[in-house]
Amino acid sequence: MRIIEVFHSVQGEGPLTGVRTTFIRTARCNLRCTWCDTTYSFGAGQERTIRSLLGDVTRHRTRNVCLTGGEPLLQRESVELVRRLSEREITTVIETGGSLDVGPYLDLPHVILSVDVKCPSSHMEGRNHWENLPLLRATDVMKFVVADRIDYTYAKKVLREYHGPATVVFQPVWGTDAGRLADWVLKDRLDVRVMLQEHKVLWGDTPGR
């Protein structure tokens, strides 16, 4: 696999926020979101074996892994890595940009899919793989990164069209007014979770944290 970095931190997003986690960040991404905070992952990275990555997880002594990127679904070895982690009863959160098919991961135990729905401010909303949304389970996450009112209105429209058991997260683009987003959600009485990026609250916009 082509890997940018492996590090030990606390999960900053989604249902496992605050949980000690080993992060495996894959190289390359097929999207170019305007607000992307991990553009350093667009490079070629370093070739790593699945065995060596499992060794890192063992060394960090975590029961949770976050497979992120970049776009981890671009890596053909990702399915096998997640399978091997599942065999060890390690929970893996797969953070995907939502443009690729999540089907190969649905039957793997101990997997949480965190699937983005790209809003207009990303300039990538035309790349959403809508077929993913009806597949999401109660343990999965549908995430909207919201920069402004246009994004918020877009997200509400998507939620009217797609009903399912997945947890819905509205996450403000880092540096925008998070309270404003929370106020919109409260006014409209939306059953969504407004969540910040905890790792940035703790350490700022620092790679590898």
Secondary structure as UniProt FT lines:
FT   STRAND          2..10
FT   HELIX           14..16
FT   TURN            17..18
FT   STRAND          20..26
FT   TURN            34..35
FT   HELIX           39..42
FT   STRAND          46..47
FT   HELIX           50..60
FT   STRAND          64..68
FT   HELIX           72..74
FT   TURN            76..77
FT   HELIX           78..87
FT   TURN            88..89
FT   STRAND          91..96
FT   HELIX           103..105
FT   TURN            106..107
FT   TURN            109..110
FT   STRAND          111..116
FT   HELIX           120..122
FT   HELIX           125..127
FT   HELIX           130..135
FT   TURN            138..139
FT   STRAND          141..146
FT   HELIX           149..161
FT   STRAND          167..172
FT   TURN            174..175
FT   HELIX           178..188
FT   STRAND          193..194
FT   HELIX           198..203
FT   TURN            207..208
//
